[in-house]
Amino acid sequence: MNKQQKEEYMKKYKMLKEQGVPFFPDIVFKDAVVWLAVFLLMSALAIFVGVHMEGKANPNDASYIPRPEWYFLFLYQYLKYWPGSLEPIAATVIPGIAILFLLFLPFYDTNPKRHPLNRPVATTIMTLVVIAMVVLTYVSVVTEAKPTKTAAAGQTKAEIIKTGKALFEKNCAGCHGPDGKGVKGVTHLPLNSDDFLNTRTDDVIHNIISAGQPSVGMQAFGAANGGPLSDEQIDAIIAYMRSWQEGGAAQATPTPSAAKKFDPADYYKKNCAVCHGANAEGKGSFPALDKAATEHDLYFNTIMNGKGAMPSYKNKLTKDQINQIIDWLAHK
């Protein structure tokens, strides 16, 4: 820019400045209003929409692949092209140079023109940077590694049971004993018993382990609920628990006996007394069953469909058998 151009520029600048509005308080007020609107919008999103949070870091889950948010994926992909020994250059030196380049921009770029077509060098550089960011983000998404199974993939049943045994001893034995028969002085329900294994399907046990039962002091162990175990690891633990049974998982869903042979008192003793007490008096957090005569429908629906820690019996008992149990409870 020569002297004449500079004088013309300053003259025009002075004229436009006189026609404009002062920075304070006019422009400051407008900026404050816009930022207040942005703040209220972000607050509303945080309160009413929320942010998806993953479970706690789980050192047992080898299938988890840590990745940054989408707006950092281009940097994540960019670092992949630098070997380990050159990573400091990619992570510190090059970004440092770029920051210095921007920091000193007012000192070496004195071009008064603002239109992109009048600034070919700056426009070309920023266009290439944006294209690179888009391409690297796309490549990162396309080449995303898929998680692998951790417990059951490629394993025989014996190997799965072995894996489940190790996981059970690490995560469950403290309360339930290494063999699932309980620990002296701890009142948790024994797991290695027909009362437990024959009245709960694999899905029910999976849900109990994953989500926990806070009412009886059982914490959540599923990764989706902040615990240390993946779904495959929970399934391996269940496979180990089923190995305690002579007939395996087949005993978990017994076929109901014929109605004429059905003994509600005997069925209650074998399947219900462990939670509700031998005389239906209740046990721990499990309620007494002393309202069968007045709340028949509630009892029927609970036995049929399950509720909370109570499993569903609709695949184990007929409607007539459920009614027999409720009638027996009402006339105890």
C-alpha positions in Angstrom: 0.0 0.0 0.0 1.5 3.3 -1.1 1.1 6.7 0.7 -1.8 7.8 -1.5 -3.7 4.6 -1.0 -3.2 4.8 2.7 -4.5 8.4 2.8 -7.6 7.4 0.8 -8.2 4.4 3.1 -7.9 6.5 6.3 -10.2 9.2 4.8 -12.8 6.6 4.0 -12.4 4.9 7.4 -12.9 8.2 9.2 -16.1 8.9 7.2 -17.6 5.5 7.9 -16.7 5.7 11.6 -18.6 9.0 11.9 -21.6 7.4 10.3 -21.5 4.4 12.5 -22.4 3.7 16.2 -20.0 3.8 19.2 -18.5 0.5 20.4 -19.6 1.3 23.9 -22.3 1.0 24.9 -24.1 0.1 21.6 -22.0 -2.7 20.3 -21.2 -4.0 23.8 -24.9 -4.2 24.6 -25.7 -6.1 21.4 -23.0 -8.6 22.1 -24.2 -9.0 25.6 -27.8 -9.7 24.4 -26.5 -12.3 21.9 -24.3 -14.1 24.4 -27.2 -14.1 27.0 -29.4 -15.8 24.4 -26.7 -18.4 23.6 -26.2 -19.0 27.4 -30.0 -19.5 27.9 -30.1 -21.9 24.9 -27.1 -24.0 26.2 -28.7 -24.1 29.7 -32.0 -25.3 28.3 -30.3 -28.0 26.2 -28.3 -29.2 29.3 -31.4 -29.2 31.5 -34.1 -30.7 29.2 -32.0 -32.7 26.7 -28.9 -33.6 28.6 -25.6 -35.1 27.5 -25.1 -38.8 26.8 -22.7 -40.2 29.4 -20.9 -43.5 29.0 -20.4 -45.9 31.9 -17.3 -45.7 34.1 -14.0 -46.9 32.6 -13.8 -50.6 32.7 -10.4 -52.3 32.7 -12.0 -55.7 32.1 -13.6 -54.6 28.9 -11.1 -55.2 26.1 -13.7 -54.5 23.4 -14.1 -50.8 24.2 -12.4 -48.5 21.7 -11.9 -45.0 23.0 -12.6 -42.2 20.5 -13.0 -38.4 20.8 -16.1 -36.5 20.0 -16.8 -36.0 16.3 -15.4 -32.4 16.2 -12.0 -33.7 17.3 -11.9 -36.7 14.9 -9.8 -34.9 12.3 -7.0 -34.4 14.8 -7.4 -38.1 16.0 -7.0 -39.2 12.4 -4.2 -36.8 11.7 -2.1 -38.2 14.6 -2.4 -41.7 13.0 -0.1 -40.7 10.2 2.8 -39.9 12.6 4.9 -42.7 14.0 5.4 -42.8 17.8 8.8 -41.1 17.7 7.5 -38.2 15.6 4.3 -37.8 17.6 5.6 -34.8 19.7 6.2 -32.9 16.4 2.6 -33.6 15.3 1.1 -32.8 18.7 3.2 -29.7 19.7 5.5 -28.3 17.1 3.2 -28.0 14.1 0.2 -26.7 16.2 2.6 -24.3 17.9 3.8 -22.9 14.5 0.2 -22.5 13.4 -0.7 -20.6 16.6 2.3 -18.3 16.1 1.3 -17.8 12.5 -2.2 -16.5 13.6 -0.7 -14.5 16.6 1.5 -12.4 14.3 -1.1 -12.2 11.5 -1.8 -8.4 12.0 2.0 -7.6 11.7 2.6 -9.2 8.3 -0.8 -9.1 6.7 -1.5 -5.4 6.1 -3.8 -5.8 3.1 -6.8 -3.4 3.7 -9.1 -5.4 1.4 -11.5 -7.9 3.1 -13.2 -9.7 0.2 -11.9 -13.3 -0.2 -11.3 -12.9 -3.9 -8.9 -10.0 -3.1 -7.0 -12.2 -0.6 -6.0 -15.2 -2.7 -3.2 -16.5 -0.4 -5.2 -16.4 2.8 -8.4 -17.7 1.1 -6.4 -20.6 -0.5 -4.8 -21.6 2.8 -8.0 -21.6 4.8 -9.9 -23.5 2.1 -7.2 -26.2 2.1 -7.4 -26.4 5.9 -11.2 -26.8 5.9 -11.0 -29.4 3.2 -8.4 -31.3 5.1 -10.5 -31.2 8.3 -13.6 -32.6 6.4 -11.6 -35.3 4.7 -9.8 -36.5 7.9 -13.1 -36.6 9.8 -14.7 -38.7 7.0 -11.8 -41.1 6.9 -11.9 -41.5 10.7 -15.6 -42.4 10.6 -15.3 -44.8 7.7 -12.3 -46.6 9.1 -13.7 -46.8 12.7 -12.7 -50.1 14.3 -15.5 -52.4 15.3 -15.5 -53.7 18.9 -14.8 -57.4 19.4 -16.5 -59.8 21.7 -14.7 -60.4 24.9 -16.1 -63.5 26.6 -17.9 -65.8 24.2 -16.4 -65.1 20.7 -14.5 -68.2 19.5 -14.6 -69.9 22.8 -15.9 -73.4 23.6 -18.5 -73.9 26.3 -15.7 -75.1 28.7 -13.7 -72.0 28.0 -16.7 -69.7 28.6 -17.4 -71.5 31.9 -13.7 -71.1 32.9 -13.9 -67.4 32.1 -17.1 -67.0 34.0 -15.6 -68.8 37.0 -12.7 -66.3 37.1 -15.1 -63.4 36.8 -17.4 -64.8 39.5 -14.5 -65.2 41.9 -13.4 -61.7 41.3 -16.7 -59.9 41.4 -19.2 -62.1 43.2 -17.5 -64.4 45.6 -17.1 -61.7 48.3 -20.8 -61.8 49.0 -22.0 -65.1 47.6 -18.9 -67.3 48.2 -16.6 -68.9 45.6 -19.0 -71.7 45.0 -22.2 -69.6 45.2 -23.4 -71.1 48.4 -23.1 -68.0 50.4 -20.6 -66.5 53.0 -21.0 -67.0 56.7 -22.3 -63.9 58.4 -23.6 -62.5 55.1 -27.4 -62.8 54.5 -27.4 -62.7 50.7 -29.5 -65.3 48.9 -27.4 -68.4 48.0 -27.0 -68.6 44.3 -25.9 -72.3 44.1 -29.4 -73.7 44.9 -32.3 -75.1 43.0 -34.5 -72.4 44.6 -32.6 -69.7 42.8 -31.5 -71.4 39.6 -34.7 -73.2 38.8 -36.9 -70.1 39.3 -34.9 -67.6 37.3 -34.2 -67.6 33.6 -30.9 -66.5 32.2 -32.4 -63.2 31.2 -33.6 -62.5 34.7 -30.2 -63.3 36.2 -28.5 -61.2 33.5 -30.7 -58.2 34.4 -30.1 -58.7 38.1 -26.3 -58.7 37.7 -26.4 -55.8 35.2 -28.8 -53.4 36.9 -28.3 -54.6 40.5 -30.9 -54.8 43.3 -30.3 -51.7 45.6 -33.1 -52.7 47.9 -31.1 -55.8 49.0 -27.6 -54.2 48.8 -26.8 -55.6 45.3 -24.8 -53.1 43.2 -25.0 -52.8 39.5 -22.2 -54.7 37.7 -23.2 -54.0 34.0 -21.1 -51.6 32.1 -24.2 -49.9 30.9 -25.1 -49.1 34.5 -21.6 -48.0 35.5 -20.3 -51.4 36.5 -17.2 -53.3 35.5 -18.7 -56.1 33.4 -19.7 -56.2 29.7 -22.8 -58.2 28.5 -20.5 -61.0 27.3 -18.8 -61.3 30.7 -22.1 -61.4 32.5 -23.2 -64.2 30.2 -20.0 -66.1 31.0 -20.8 -65.8 34.7 -24.3 -67.1 34.1 -22.8 -70.1 32.1 -20.6 -70.8 35.1 -23.6 -70.6 37.5 -25.5 -73.0 35.2 -22.6 -75.4 35.4 -23.5 -76.0 39.0 -26.7 -77.7 37.9 -26.6 -81.3 36.8 -28.9 -80.7 33.8 -27.5 -77.2 32.9 -29.7 -74.4 31.9 -32.5 -76.8 30.9 -33.5 -76.9 34.5 -34.0 -73.1 34.6 -37.4 -73.4 32.9 -39.2 -76.5 34.2 -42.3 -77.6 32.5 -45.3 -77.2 34.9 -46.7 -80.4 36.3 -50.2 -81.5 35.4 -52.8 -79.5 37.4 -54.2 -82.6 39.2 -50.7 -83.4 40.6 -49.9 -79.9 41.5 -49.3 -79.3 45.2 -49.3 -75.5 46.0 -47.8 -76.0 49.4 -44.9 -78.1 48.1 -44.3 -75.7 45.2 -44.2 -72.7 47.6 -41.8 -74.5 49.8 -39.4 -75.3 47.0 -39.7 -72.0 45.0 -41.0 -69.2 47.2 -40.0 -69.8 50.8 -36.4 -68.8 50.2 -37.5 -65.2 49.7 -40.9 -64.9 51.4 -40.3 -67.2 54.4 -41.5 -70.7 55.2 -44.8 -69.3 56.6 -45.1 -66.4 54.1 -44.1 -64.1 56.9 -41.7 -62.1 54.7 -37.9 -62.1 54.7 -35.6 -59.1 54.5 -36.8 -56.7 51.8 -39.2 -59.4 50.5 -42.8 -58.8 51.7 -45.1 -61.0 53.7 -47.8 -62.7 51.7 -50.7 -62.2 54.2 -53.1 -60.3 52.0 -53.8 -63.1 49.4 -57.5 -63.2 50.4 -58.1 -59.5 49.8 -55.6 -58.8 47.0 -56.0 -61.8 44.8 -55.7 -59.9 41.5 -52.5 -58.1 42.6 -50.9 -61.4 43.6 -52.0 -63.1 40.4 -50.5 -60.3 38.2 -47.3 -60.2 40.2 -46.7 -64.0 39.9 -47.7 -64.0 36.3 -45.7 -61.0 35.1 -43.1 -60.5 37.8 -42.3 -57.2 39.6 -38.9 -55.8 40.6 -36.8 -58.7 42.0 -39.7 -61.0 41.5 -39.4 -63.0 38.3 -42.3 -63.9 36.0 -43.8 -67.3 36.3 -46.0 -67.3 33.3 -43.8 -69.8 31.5 -43.6 -72.1 34.6 -47.1 -72.1 36.0 -50.6 -72.3 34.5 -53.2 -69.8 35.5 -55.0 -72.5 37.5 -51.8 -73.3 39.4 -51.2 -69.6 40.2 -54.8 -69.5 41.5 -54.2 -72.6 43.6 -51.1 -71.0 45.2 -53.0 -67.8 46.0 -55.9 -69.8 47.5 -53.5 -71.8 49.6 -51.9 -68.6 50.9 -55.3 -67.1 51.7 -56.3 -70.2 53.8 -53.0 -70.8 55.6 
